[in-house]
Amino acid sequence: MDKHERANFRQRLLKKLRDSFVYNTEPIFTLSSGRKSHFYIDCKKVTLDYEGAFLVGQLILDAMSNLGVDAIGGMTLGADPIATAVSVLSYGEERPIPAFIIRKEPKPFVRSDGPLAYIEGNLPKRARVVVVDDVLTGGRATERTINLLKEAGCNVLKVIALVDRKEGGRQHLEGLGYTVESLFTVEDLLKA
């Protein structure tokens, strides 16, 4: 993807994300951590939209083009449409990258409590993976994902978030030694 095409895709995706962004002067939105926030980003409206999925998939595929990735995925539900979009587009570009999903609870029919009870998809052994998420807040869910992948023998090359809320998640994960990238930050949405 050239610079002009990347800039065009980013602008189109930013508009879609801005349209899914809700702000209130009072902290009325309850996050998955239980904390209250002044804003909410409904990324699924974007990642489950045909154009949004295409734009997200292309931009993330471009961001990991030189990594030698074996698989892409993350914690359900935020990562699911992102990983799927990247996987489908990678096949179209003749460099297929399978997607995987990390379950929040282990599969009830698996008799092990190991990492494979949490992983869905065709994750190769010793895979070099990129972990994705729609919104990065504190980084704890991503850390849990990384720990399960490491237990399964995977090597996490990079973490890519669609939007960084800038609430410590990047610093937390970088402090653990991981490279973190986001397509946008909350400031990008506030300025748009």
C-alpha positions in Angstrom: 0.0 0.0 0.0 1.5 3.4 -0.9 1.4 6.5 1.3 -1.5 8.1 -0.6 -3.7 5.0 -0.3 -2.8 4.5 3.4 -3.7 8.2 4.1 -7.0 7.8 2.3 -7.8 4.6 4.1 -6.9 6.2 7.5 -9.1 9.2 6.8 -12.1 7.1 5.8 -11.6 4.8 8.9 -11.2 7.8 11.2 -14.6 9.2 10.0 -16.3 5.9 10.7 -14.7 5.7 14.2 -15.7 9.2 14.9 -19.3 8.4 14.0 -19.2 5.6 16.5 -17.7 7.8 19.3 -20.0 9.1 22.0 -18.9 11.7 24.6 -20.7 12.9 27.7 -19.6 15.6 30.2 -20.4 13.1 33.0 -18.7 9.7 33.3 -21.8 7.6 32.5 -20.2 4.8 30.4 -19.2 1.7 32.3 -16.1 0.0 30.8 -15.4 -3.7 30.9 -13.1 -3.1 33.8 -16.0 -1.6 35.8 -14.6 1.9 35.6 -16.7 4.8 34.5 -15.7 6.9 31.5 -16.8 10.1 29.7 -16.7 8.4 26.3 -17.5 5.2 24.6 -16.2 4.0 21.3 -18.5 1.4 19.6 -15.8 -0.2 17.4 -18.0 -3.1 16.5 -20.2 -0.7 14.5 -17.0 -0.2 12.5 -15.3 -3.6 12.5 -18.6 -5.4 11.6 -19.4 -3.0 8.8 -18.2 -4.1 5.3 -16.3 -1.0 4.5 -15.0 -0.6 8.1 -13.8 -4.2 8.2 -12.0 -3.7 4.8 -10.3 -0.6 6.0 -9.2 -2.0 9.3 -8.0 -5.2 7.7 -6.0 -3.4 5.1 -4.4 -1.0 7.5 -3.4 -3.7 10.0 -2.2 -6.0 7.3 0.0 -3.1 6.1 1.2 -2.5 9.7 2.5 -6.1 10.0 3.7 -6.6 6.4 7.3 -7.2 7.3 6.9 -9.2 10.5 6.7 -12.8 9.1 3.5 -13.5 11.0 2.0 -17.0 11.3 -1.3 -16.0 12.9 -3.4 -13.1 14.1 -6.0 -12.8 16.8 -6.9 -11.8 20.3 -9.4 -11.8 23.1 -13.0 -12.3 22.0 -15.1 -10.2 21.2 -13.2 -7.1 20.2 -10.5 -8.9 18.3 -12.8 -11.4 16.4 -13.9 -9.2 13.4 -10.4 -7.6 13.2 -8.5 -10.8 13.0 -11.0 -12.2 10.5 -10.8 -9.2 8.2 -7.0 -9.4 8.2 -7.0 -13.1 7.6 -9.5 -12.8 4.6 -7.6 -10.0 3.0 -4.2 -11.8 3.5 -5.6 -14.7 1.5 -6.6 -12.3 -1.3 -3.0 -11.0 -1.3 -1.6 -14.5 -1.5 0.1 -14.4 1.9 -2.5 -16.2 4.0 -2.5 -15.5 7.8 -4.9 -17.6 9.8 -7.0 -16.0 12.5 -7.4 -17.3 16.1 -9.7 -16.3 19.0 -8.9 -16.4 22.7 -12.0 -17.4 24.7 -12.8 -15.7 28.0 -13.8 -19.0 29.5 -12.3 -22.4 28.6 -14.1 -24.7 26.2 -16.4 -26.8 28.4 -15.7 -30.0 26.5 -11.9 -29.9 26.8 -10.5 -31.9 29.7 -7.5 -29.8 30.2 -7.2 -26.5 31.9 -4.2 -25.5 29.8 -4.0 -22.7 27.2 -5.5 -24.8 24.4 -8.8 -24.9 26.2 -9.0 -21.1 25.5 -7.8 -21.0 21.9 -10.1 -21.3 18.9 -8.7 -21.6 15.4 -5.8 -23.2 13.6 -2.9 -21.8 15.6 0.3 -23.5 14.4 2.8 -24.7 17.1 5.4 -22.1 18.0 3.5 -19.5 15.9 4.8 -16.0 15.5 1.6 -14.0 16.2 0.2 -10.5 16.2 -2.3 -9.8 19.0 -5.1 -7.3 18.1 -7.9 -5.6 19.9 -10.4 -2.9 19.1 -9.8 -0.6 22.1 -6.8 -0.6 24.3 -7.5 0.7 27.8 -5.5 -0.7 30.7 -3.9 -3.6 28.8 -5.0 -6.4 31.3 -7.1 -8.4 28.8 -4.3 -8.2 26.3 -1.8 -9.3 28.9 -4.0 -12.3 29.7 -4.2 -13.1 25.9 -0.4 -12.9 25.6 0.1 -15.1 28.7 -2.2 -17.8 27.2 -0.3 -17.6 23.9 3.1 -17.9 25.5 1.9 -20.9 27.5 0.8 -22.4 24.2 4.4 -21.9 22.8 3.7 -18.8 20.7 5.9 -15.8 20.1 4.1 -12.5 20.3 5.7 -10.1 17.8 3.4 -7.1 18.2 0.2 -5.8 19.7 -2.0 -3.7 17.4 -5.1 -1.8 18.7 -7.6 0.0 16.6 -7.9 2.8 19.2 -5.7 3.5 22.2 -7.8 5.2 25.0 -4.4 6.5 26.4 -5.2 5.2 29.8 -2.0 3.3 30.5 -2.4 0.1 28.4 0.4 0.9 26.0 2.8 1.7 28.8 1.8 -1.4 30.7 2.4 -3.8 27.8 5.6 -2.0 26.7 6.8 -2.4 30.3 6.3 -6.1 29.9 8.5 -6.0 26.8 6.0 -5.9 23.9 5.8 -3.6 20.9 2.5 -1.8 20.9 1.0 0.1 18.0 -2.4 1.7 17.5 -4.1 2.9 14.4 -5.6 5.8 16.3 -5.8 7.4 19.7 -8.7 8.9 21.6 -7.1 12.3 20.8 -7.5 11.6 17.0 -11.2 10.9 17.6 -11.7 14.0 19.7 -10.0 16.2 17.0 -11.9 14.7 14.1 
